[in-house]
Amino acid sequence: MIEAFQYVDDRFLDMTEQEGDVQERRERKNCERKRRPAGVGFAAFGAAAAACICVLLALPAGVMAGNWFGLRNLLVPDGNNDYHDYPDDTGHTAGSDYTDYVIDSAYMTIALSGYQGSSEMEALREWNEFLAHYNTDHSILDALGNGIFAVEGREDWSQYRVYSMEMGEKLDEIVQKYGLKLHTRIDVVEPDELEDRVGGSFLAEECRGYTGYIYEDGSFQLDGDVDLRGCGNAGFQFRRVVKGTFDEVALNIGQVEDYTEWQYVSACGEPVLLELGANKALIFADYENCFIAVNVLAGSVDGMTKEDLQELADKADFSILKQ
């Protein structure tokens, strides 16, 4: 079962494709990685829980619920999602402009760069619509064969699913329309280097991080795992997308209706949206400058509970990454 973020450059699919690949990296990296110095990360769970209780008591009733979006607001048409049953606040059905998409009701796809209505989501909608109708006979790809499409001076196109001049020009048109820019560089990094580049250690020391990658604007993805009190070991993929740059990575989640959704104030004092499904769990945090998504490779059938997911959220210092 594929649990990874989709549409990552082929060079990095080995980082995000299968749970088995994640497990292999865990075993290898556990032999190589030195334990972090004492004092890095969060304090004992009791102190974190007490801090969270204080934050909850300080928030008036309904503060978290106001202006808060849920999992359904992350759905993006990409050939899998049927929007016809989900009108927006104006009564307009979001899927009515995408009637040519092939619908597979078993799988829904969410964006990992922002909610519906944001520039990032609207650009992704338009890009996916273009891709769904472009080169449907695969003739351009067949002609390219094993070659690599590259245009001098347009290294940014290589960060996306672009394999023709027409595609690159369409991508430019879309990002300009929504006031976004394109990624220009990606670096494969170890956890220590990633922390240095994003402003500090954002995961508790008991979280084991593995090889990840980071873009020039600070957007990144890191694989890791952690032992939780209820379900035991759980792998996760931690992703931050900096707003203002177009990001096309998406995630198959199955059915929205299969998730239990609730809001939670994490130990660092930041509110997050939690989603618990049968085969996976999700953590989201939306800020002015970035959008954070954590894909947890365990669900209720693996013993994951609400308390486990909240415990995992408590192990991330979102305040470091929100700037």
MARNU-702562 format. One record per residue: x negated, y, z negated of N, C-alpha, C in turn; residue in three letters. Coordinates in steps of 0.1 Angstrom, whole numbers, padded with zeros to 4 digits, always signed. Each point is the difference from the previous one (the first is absolute). Layout:
XYZXYZXYZALA
...
! end
This chain:
-0008-0012+0000+0008+0012+0000-0009+0012+0000MET
+0002+0009+0010-0008+0012+0001+0006+0010-0010ILE
-0009+0005-0009+0004+0010-0010-0006+0013+0002GLU
-0009+0002+0011-0008+0011+0001+0006+0012+0007ALA
-0006+0012-0002+0004+0011+0008-0002-0003+0015PHE
+0009+0005+0008-0001-0003+0014-0007+0011+0007GLN
-0004-0003+0013-0006+0010+0009-0013+0006-0004TYR
-0008-0007-0008-0013+0004-0003-0009-0004+0011VAL
-0010+0008+0003-0010-0003+0011-0005-0015-0002ASP
-0002-0007+0011-0004-0014+0000-0013-0002-0008ASP
-0008+0010-0001-0012-0001-0008+0002-0002-0014ARG
+0012+0004-0005+0003-0001-0014+0011-0009-0004PHE
+0005-0008+0010+0011-0009-0003-0004-0011-0010LEU
-0013-0004+0000-0004-0010-0009+0001+0005-0015ASP
+0001+0013-0001+0001+0006-0014+0015-0001-0005MET
+0009-0001+0010+0014+0002-0004+0010-0010+0005THR
-0004-0011+0007+0009-0008+0007+0007-0010-0009GLU
-0007-0009-0007+0005-0011-0007-0003+0000-0015GLN
+0009-0005-0008-0004-0002-0014-0012-0009-0002GLU
-0001-0010+0009-0012-0008-0002-0013+0007+0002GLY
+0000+0010+0009-0012+0007+0003-0003+0009-0013ASP
+0010+0005-0006-0002+0008-0012-0006-0009-0011VAL
+0005-0012-0001-0005-0009-0011-0015-0004+0003GLN
-0003-0002+0013-0014-0003+0003-0009+0012-0004GLU
+0004+0012+0002-0008+0011-0003-0001+0002-0016ARG
+0011-0004-0007-0001+0001-0014-0011-0009-0006ARG
+0000-0013+0005-0010-0009-0005-0014+0004+0004GLU
-0002+0005+0012-0013+0004+0004-0005+0012-0008ARG
+0009+0010-0002-0003+0012-0006-0002-0001-0015LYS
+0007-0009-0006-0001-0002-0014-0015-0005-0004ASN
-0006-0007+0010-0014-0004-0002-0010+0011+0001CYS
+0004+0010+0008-0009+0011+0003+0001+0013-0008GLU
+0013+0003-0003+0002+0013-0006-0003+0000-0015ARG
-0007+0010-0004-0004+0002-0014+0013+0005-0008LYS
+0001-0003-0012+0011+0005-0008-0002+0015-0002ARG
+0011+0007+0000-0001+0015-0002-0003+0003-0014ARG
-0007+0011-0002-0004+0004-0013+0012+0001-0009PRO
-0002-0002-0013+0011+0001-0010+0005+0015+0000ALA
+0013+0002-0002+0005+0013+0000+0006+0005+0013GLY
-0003-0007+0011+0005+0004+0013+0014-0005+0001VAL
+0010+0008+0005+0014-0004+0002+0008+0003-0012GLY
+0011-0007-0002+0009+0003-0011-0003-0006-0013PHE
+0005+0005-0011-0001-0005-0013+0008-0012-0001ALA
+0001-0006-0012+0008-0011-0003+0014+0002+0003ALA
+0007-0011+0004+0014+0001+0004+0009+0007-0010PHE
-0002-0003-0013+0008+0007-0010+0000+0015+0001GLY
-0012+0005+0002-0001+0015+0001+0006+0005+0012ALA
-0001-0008+0011+0006+0005+0013+0015+0000-0002ALA
+0006-0011-0006+0014-0001-0002+0005+0011-0008ALA
-0007+0004-0011+0004+0011-0009+0000+0013+0008ALA
-0010+0002+0008+0000+0012+0008+0012+0001+0010ALA
+0003-0012+0006+0011+0000+0009+0013+0003-0007CYS
+0002-0005-0012+0012+0002-0008+0001+0015-0003ILE
-0011+0007-0003+0000+0014-0003+0005+0008+0012CYS
-0005-0004+0012+0003+0007+0012+0015-0002+0003VAL
+0005-0012-0002+0015-0003+0002+0008+0009-0009LEU
-0004+0001-0013+0008+0008-0009+0000+0014+0003LEU
-0011+0005+0007-0001+0014+0003+0008+0004+0012ALA
+0004-0010+0008+0007+0003+0013+0015+0000-0003LEU
+0007+0011+0004+0014+0000-0002+0007-0010+0009PRO
+0012-0005-0004+0007-0010+0007+0002+0004+0014ALA
-0002-0008+0010+0003+0003+0014-0012+0006+0007GLY
-0011+0004-0007-0011+0007+0007-0006-0009+0011VAL
-0002-0013-0003-0006-0009+0009+0009-0003+0012MET
+0013+0000-0003+0009-0004+0011+0002+0011+0010ALA
-0002+0012-0004+0003+0011+0009-0011+0001+0011GLY
+0005+0001+0013-0008+0001+0012-0010-0012+0001ASN
+0005-0012-0004-0008-0012+0001+0005-0009+0011TRP
-0009-0004+0009+0004-0009+0011-0003-0014-0004PHE
+0007-0010+0006-0002-0014-0002-0006-0007+0012GLY
+0000-0013-0001-0007-0008+0010+0007+0001+0014LEU
+0013+0002+0000+0008+0002+0012-0005+0012+0008ARG
-0004+0010-0007-0005+0013+0006-0014-0001+0006ASN
-0006-0012-0001-0013-0002+0006+0002-0009+0013LEU
+0012-0005+0003+0002-0008+0012-0003+0009+0012LEU
-0007-0007+0010-0004+0007+0012+0003-0009+0012VAL
+0007+0005+0010+0003-0009+0012-0013-0003+0007PRO
-0003-0013+0002-0012-0005+0007+0003-0012+0008ASP
+0013-0003+0003+0003-0012+0007+0006-0010-0009GLY
+0000+0002-0014+0005-0010-0009+0012+0006-0008ASN
+0000+0013-0003+0010+0005-0009+0013+0004+0008ASN
+0011-0003-0006+0013+0004+0005+0005+0011-0009ASP
+0000+0012+0006+0004+0012-0008+0015+0003+0001TYR
+0008-0007+0008+0013+0003+0003+0009+0001-0012HIS
-0003-0008-0011+0008+0000-0012-0004+0010-0010ASP
-0011+0008+0003-0005+0009-0010+0000+0015+0005TYR
+0011+0007-0001+0000+0014+0004-0008+0008-0010PRO
-0005+0012+0006-0007+0009-0009+0010+0009-0007ASP
-0005+0010-0007+0008+0009-0008+0010+0008+0008ASP
-0003+0001+0013+0008+0009+0009+0011-0009+0006THR
+0000-0013-0002+0009-0009+0006-0005-0005+0013GLY
-0011+0004+0005-0006-0005+0012-0007-0013-0002HIS
+0003-0010+0008-0006-0013-0001-0014+0000+0006THR
-0010-0003-0009-0014+0002+0004-0003-0009+0012ALA
+0006-0012+0001-0003-0009+0011+0006+0003+0013GLY
+0009+0009+0001+0008+0002+0012-0009+0004+0012SER
-0011+0005-0002-0009+0004+0010-0010-0011+0004ASP
+0001-0011-0006-0009-0011+0002+0007-0013+0003TYR
+0011+0001+0009+0008-0012+0002-0007-0010+0009THR
-0011+0003+0006-0006-0010+0008-0010-0009-0007ASP
-0002+0003-0014-0009-0009-0008+0006-0014-0001TYR
-0009-0009+0000+0004-0014-0003+0001-0002-0015VAL
+0012-0004-0005+0002+0000-0014-0002-0014-0006ILE
-0008-0001-0010-0002-0012-0007+0003+0003-0015ASP
+0012-0005-0004+0005+0004-0013-0007-0006-0012SER
-0009-0010+0004-0007-0007-0011-0012+0009-0005ALA
-0004+0010+0008-0012+0007-0004+0003+0015+0002TYR
-0003+0008-0010+0001+0014+0000-0014+0006-0002MET
-0003+0011+0006-0013+0006-0001+0001+0014-0006THR
-0009+0003-0009-0001+0013-0007-0012+0007+0004ILE
+0000+0014+0000-0011+0008+0002-0008+0001-0013ALA
-0013+0003+0001-0008+0002-0012-0006+0014+0000LEU
+0006+0009+0007-0006+0014+0000+0010+0010-0004SER
+0013-0004-0003+0009+0010-0005+0015-0004+0003GLY
+0009+0007-0006+0014-0004+0001+0006+0006+0012TYR
+0012-0005+0004+0008+0005+0011+0002+0015-0002GLN
-0002+0007+0011+0001+0015+0000-0013+0007+0000GLY
-0011-0007-0005-0013+0006+0000-0006+0000+0014SER
-0009+0009+0002-0007+0001+0013-0007-0013+0004SER
-0006-0006-0010-0007-0013+0002+0010-0011+0005GLU
+0011-0001-0007+0010-0010+0004+0006+0003+0014MET
+0003+0013+0002+0006+0003+0013-0009-0003+0012GLU
-0013+0003-0003-0010-0003+0011-0001-0015+0002ALA
+0000-0008-0011+0000-0014+0001+0012-0006+0008LEU
+0012+0006-0003+0012-0004+0007-0002+0001+0015ARG
-0005+0012+0004-0002+0003+0014-0010-0008+0007GLU
-0011-0002-0007-0011-0009+0005+0004-0014+0002TRP
+0008-0005-0010+0005-0014+0001+0010-0001+0011ASN
+0008+0010+0002+0010+0000+0011-0008-0001+0014GLU
-0010+0008+0001-0008+0000+0012-0006-0014+0002PHE
-0006-0006-0010-0007-0013+0001+0010-0011+0004LEU
+0012+0001-0005+0010-0010+0002+0004-0001+0015ALA
-0002+0011+0007+0005+0000+0014-0012+0002+0010HIS
-0012-0001-0005-0012+0002+0008-0006-0013+0004TYR
-0004-0001+0013-0007-0012+0004+0006-0013-0004ASN
+0013-0001+0002+0008-0012-0005-0004-0013+0007THR
-0006+0002+0012-0004-0013+0007-0015-0003-0003ASP
-0006+0008-0009-0014-0002-0004-0011+0001+0011HIS
+0004+0006+0011-0009+0000+0012-0012+0008-0003SER
+0001+0011-0008-0012+0009-0003-0009-0008-0009ILE
+0005-0006-0010-0008-0008-0009-0007-0012+0007LEU
+0008-0006+0009-0006-0011+0008-0012+0004+0009ASP
+0002+0012+0005-0011+0006+0009-0012+0003-0008ALA
+0002+0005-0013-0011+0003-0008-0007-0012-0005LEU
+0007-0011-0001-0006-0013-0004-0007+0001-0013GLY
-0013-0004-0001-0008+0001-0012-0007+0013-0002ASN
+0002+0009+0009-0007+0013+0000+0006+0009-0011GLY
-0007+0011-0003+0004+0009-0010+0003+0014+0007ILE
+0012+0005-0002+0003+0013+0005-0006+0011-0008PHE
-0008+0008+0006-0007+0011-0007-0001+0012+0009ALA
+0001+0012-0005-0001+0012+0007-0010+0009-0007VAL
-0010+0004+0007-0011+0008-0006+0006+0013-0007GLU
-0003+0002-0012+0005+0012-0007+0013-0002-0007GLY
+0006-0012+0002+0013-0003-0006-0001-0012-0009ARG
-0010+0000-0009-0002-0011-0010+0012-0001-0009GLU
+0008+0011-0001+0012-0001-0009+0010-0010+0006ASP
+0001-0001+0013+0010-0009+0006-0003-0015-0004TRP
-0013-0002-0002-0004-0014-0004+0005-0005-0013SER
+0005+0010-0008+0005-0004-0013+0015-0004+0000GLN
+0006+0000+0012+0014-0003+0002+0002-0010+0011TYR
+0012-0004+0002+0003-0010+0011+0001+0006+0013ARG
-0011+0006+0005-0001+0007+0013-0008-0008+0009VAL
+0005-0004+0012-0008-0007+0009+0002+0005+0014TYR
+0004+0012+0002+0001+0007+0013+0000+0015-0002SER
-0003+0007+0010+0000+0015+0000+0015+0005-0003MET
+0010-0007+0006+0013+0004-0003+0004-0001-0015GLU
-0004-0011-0006+0002-0001-0014-0006+0010-0009MET
-0013+0003+0004-0007+0010-0008+0006+0014+0001GLY
+0004+0003+0013+0007+0013+0002+0013+0001-0008GLU
+0007-0011+0000+0013+0000-0007-0002+0001-0015LYS
-0010-0006-0005-0004+0001-0014-0003+0015-0004LEU
-0008+0006+0009-0003+0014-0002+0012+0009-0001ASP
+0009-0003+0010+0013+0008+0000+0008-0002-0012GLU
+0001-0012-0006+0008-0002-0012-0006+0006-0012ILE
-0013-0001-0002-0006+0006-0012+0000+0015+0001VAL
-0001+0006+0011+0001+0014+0002+0014+0005-0003GLN
+0010-0008+0004+0014+0004-0002+0003+0001-0015LYS
-0006-0009-0008+0003+0000-0014-0011+0006-0009TYR
-0009+0007+0007-0010+0007-0008-0010-0009-0007GLY
-0003-0011+0005-0009-0010-0006-0014+0000+0007LEU
-0009-0007-0005-0013-0003+0006-0003-0015+0001LYS
-0010-0004+0007-0003-0014+0001-0013-0003-0008LEU
+0000-0013-0005-0012-0005-0006-0012+0001+0010HIS
-0012+0003-0005-0012+0000+0009-0010-0010-0004THR
+0000-0005-0012-0011-0009-0005+0005-0009-0011ARG
-0005-0012+0000+0003-0010-0010-0013-0006-0005ILE
-0001-0002-0013-0012-0006-0006+0004-0012-0009ASP
-0007-0011+0002+0002-0011-0009-0008+0002-0013VAL
+0006-0001-0011-0007+0004-0013+0003-0011-0011VAL
-0009+0000-0009+0001-0008-0013+0008+0009-0010GLU
+0006-0006-0010+0008+0007-0010-0007+0012-0006PRO
-0013-0002-0004-0007+0011-0006-0001+0012+0009ASP
-0004-0002+0012+0000+0011+0010+0013+0007+0002GLU
+0011-0009+0001+0013+0006+0001+0004+0009-0011LEU
-0003-0004-0012+0003+0008-0012-0007+0013+0000GLU
-0013+0000+0005-0008+0012+0001+0007+0010+0010ASP
+0005-0006+0010+0005+0009+0011+0015+0005-0003ARG
+0007-0006-0009+0013+0004-0003+0001+0008-0013VAL
-0011+0001-0007+0001+0008-0013-0001-0008-0013GLY
-0002-0013+0000-0002-0007-0012+0007-0013+0000GLY
-0002-0007-0011+0005-0014-0002+0015+0001-0002SER
+0008-0005+0009+0015+0002-0001+0006-0014-0004PHE
-0007-0010-0002+0005-0013-0004-0006-0004-0013LEU
+0007-0006-0009-0005-0005-0012-0011-0010+0002ALA
-0009-0002-0009-0012-0008+0002+0003-0015+0002GLU
+0012-0004-0005+0003-0014+0002+0006-0003+0014GLU
+0002+0010+0008+0004-0002+0014-0013-0002+0008CYS
+0000-0011+0008-0012-0003+0008+0003+0005+0014ARG
-0009+0009+0004+0001+0006+0014-0009-0007+0009GLY
+0004+0000+0013-0009-0006+0010-0002+0010+0012TYR
-0006-0005+0010-0003+0009+0011+0013+0007+0006THR
-0002+0013+0002+0011+0008+0006-0005+0009+0011GLY
+0009+0009+0004-0004+0010+0010+0006+0013-0003TYR
-0007+0011+0005+0005+0013-0003-0002+0009+0013ILE
+0010+0008+0002-0001+0010+0011-0006+0013-0004TYR
-0003+0008+0010-0007+0013-0002+0008+0009-0009GLU
+0013-0001-0001+0009+0009-0008+0002-0005-0014ASP
-0005-0012-0003+0002-0006-0014+0011-0010+0000GLY
+0007-0002+0011+0009-0012+0000-0008-0013-0001SER
+0005-0009-0007-0007-0013-0002+0009-0012-0003PHE
-0006-0011+0001+0006-0013-0005-0011-0008-0007GLN
+0005-0006-0011-0009-0009-0007+0007-0012-0005LEU
-0006-0012+0003+0006-0013-0005-0006-0002-0014ASP
+0009-0007-0008-0005-0003-0014+0009-0011-0006GLY
-0003-0003-0012+0009-0009-0008-0001+0003-0015ASP
+0009-0005-0008+0000+0002-0014+0008-0011-0007VAL
-0004-0003-0012+0008-0009-0008+0010+0007-0008ASP
+0013-0004+0001+0011+0006-0007+0005-0010-0010LEU
+0005+0005-0011+0004-0008-0011+0011-0011+0003ARG
+0009+0004+0009+0011-0009+0003-0003-0010+0011GLY
-0003+0005+0012-0002-0008+0012-0014-0005+0002CYS
-0010+0005-0007-0013-0004+0002-0007+0009+0011GLY
-0008-0007+0008-0008+0008+0010+0009+0004+0011ASN
-0001+0013+0004+0007+0006+0011-0009+0008+0009ALA
+0001-0002+0013-0008+0008+0010+0008+0012+0003GLY
-0007+0010+0005+0007+0013+0004-0008+0007+0010PHE
+0007+0008+0008-0006+0009+0010+0004+0014-0004GLN
-0010+0008-0003+0003+0014-0005-0003+0010+0012PHE
+0010+0008+0004-0002+0008+0011+0004+0015-0003ARG
-0008+0009+0003+0003+0014-0001-0001+0007+0014ARG
+0011+0007+0004+0000+0007+0013+0001+0015-0003VAL
-0010+0007+0004+0000+0015-0002+0009+0006+0010VAL
+0009+0009-0004+0010+0006+0008-0007+0010+0010LYS
+0006+0001+0011-0005+0009+0010-0008-0007+0011GLY
-0003-0013-0002-0006-0008+0010+0009-0011+0004THR
+0001-0003+0013+0009-0011+0004-0005-0013-0003PHE
+0009-0009-0006-0004-0013-0004+0010-0010+0006ASP
-0004-0010+0006+0010-0009+0007+0001-0014-0007GLU
-0006-0002-0012+0000-0012-0007+0014-0002-0006VAL
+0006-0012+0002+0013-0003-0006-0001-0014-0007ALA
+0011-0003-0007+0000-0013-0008+0014-0007+0002LEU
+0000-0013+0003+0012-0008+0000+0003-0003-0014ASN
+0013+0002-0004+0004-0002-0013+0012-0011-0001ILE
+0004-0005+0011+0012-0009-0001+0013+0008+0000GLY
+0008-0002-0010+0013+0008-0001+0000+0009-0012GLN
+0004+0013+0003+0001+0009-0011+0008-0005-0012VAL
+0011-0006+0004+0010-0005-0010-0006-0010-0010GLU
-0011-0006+0004-0006-0010-0009-0009+0005-0011ASP
-0001+0014-0001-0009+0006-0009+0008+0006-0012TYR
-0006-0001-0012+0005+0007-0011-0008+0013-0002THR
+0006+0011+0000-0006+0013+0001+0002+0008-0013GLU
-0011+0006-0005+0002+0009-0012-0011+0010-0001TRP
+0002+0011-0007-0010+0011-0002-0007-0003-0013GLN
-0013+0004+0000-0008-0002-0012-0010+0010-0002TYR
-0003+0005-0012-0011+0009-0003-0012-0009-0004VAL
-0011+0001+0008-0011-0009-0003-0008+0006-0012SER
-0010-0007-0004-0008+0004-0012-0007+0013+0002ALA
-0003+0003+0012-0007+0013+0003+0009+0012+0000CYS
+0013-0003-0002+0010+0011+0000+0006+0003+0013GLY
-0003-0008+0011+0005+0003+0013+0012-0010+0003GLU
+0011+0006+0005+0012-0009+0004-0003-0007+0012PRO
+0005-0013+0001-0002-0008+0011+0013-0008+0003VAL
+0001-0005+0012+0012-0008+0004-0005-0014+0001LEU
+0007-0009-0007-0004-0014+0000+0011-0009+0007LEU
-0005-0010+0007+0008-0009+0008-0004-0014-0003GLU
+0009-0009-0005-0003-0014-0002+0008-0009+0009LEU
-0006-0007+0008+0006-0009+0009-0004-0015-0003GLY
+0005-0009+0008-0002-0014-0003-0015-0003+0003ALA
-0005+0005+0011-0014-0004+0004-0010+0011+0000ASN
+0004+0012-0003-0009+0011-0002+0006+0010-0009LYS
-0009+0010-0005+0005+0011-0007-0007+0012+0005ALA
+0005+0012-0002-0005+0013+0005+0000+0011-0010LEU
-0010+0008+0001-0001+0012-0008-0002+0012+0009ILE
+0008+0011-0002-0001+0012+0008-0001+0012-0008PHE
-0009+0010+0004-0001+0013-0006-0001+0010+0011ALA
+0009+0010-0001+0000+0010+0011-0004+0014-0006ASP
-0010+0006+0006-0005+0013-0004+0000+0010+0011TYR
-0003+0012-0003-0001+0011+0010-0011-0003+0010GLU
-0011-0006-0005-0011-0001+0009-0003-0014+0005ASN
+0007-0010-0005-0002-0014+0004+0011-0009-0004CYS
+0001-0012+0006+0009-0010-0003-0007-0013-0003PHE
+0003-0006-0011-0006-0012-0005+0009-0012+0000ILE
-0005-0011+0006+0008-0012+0000-0009-0012-0004ALA
+0005-0008-0009-0007-0012-0005+0008-0012+0004VAL
-0005-0009+0008+0006-0012+0004-0005-0011-0008ASN
+0009-0005-0009-0004-0011-0009+0003-0013+0006VAL
-0009-0009+0001+0001-0013+0007+0006-0011-0010LEU
+0010+0004-0007+0007-0009-0009+0014+0005-0003ALA
+0009-0009-0002+0014+0005-0003+0006-0009-0010GLY
+0013+0001-0002+0007-0007-0010-0002-0015+0000SER
-0001-0006+0012-0002-0014+0001-0014-0004-0005VAL
-0009+0009-0001-0013-0003-0005-0001+0003-0015ASP
+0011+0004-0006+0000+0003-0014-0001+0015-0003GLY
-0001+0009+0010-0001+0014-0002+0013+0005-0006MET
-0001+0008-0011+0011+0006-0007+0000+0015+0001THR
+0010+0006-0004+0000+0015-0001-0011+0005-0009LYS
-0002-0007-0011-0011+0004-0009-0013-0001+0006GLU
-0002-0011+0008-0013-0002+0007-0003+0012+0010ASP
+0010+0003+0007-0001+0011+0010-0003+0013-0007LEU
+0007+0003-0011-0003+0012-0007-0014+0000-0006GLN
-0005-0012-0004-0013-0001-0006-0010+0003+0011GLU
+0002-0005+0012-0009+0003+0011+0000+0015+0004LEU
+0012+0006+0000+0001+0015+0002-0008+0008-0011ALA
+0000-0005-0012-0007+0006-0011-0016-0001+0002ASP
-0004-0009+0008-0015-0001+0002-0005+0009+0011LYS
+0008+0008+0006-0004+0009+0010+0001+0015-0005ALA
-0010+0008+0002+0000+0014-0004+0004+0008+0013ASP
+0013+0001+0002+0004+0007+0012-0003+0015+0000PHE
-0002+0005-0012-0004+0015+0000-0013+0003+0006SER
-0009-0010+0001-0013+0003+0006+0002+0001+0016ILE
+0010-0008+0005+0001-0001+0014+0010+0010+0006LEU
+0008+0007-0008+0011+0009+0005-0005+0013+0006LYS
-0013+0004-0003-0005+0013+0004-0003-0001+0015GLN
! end
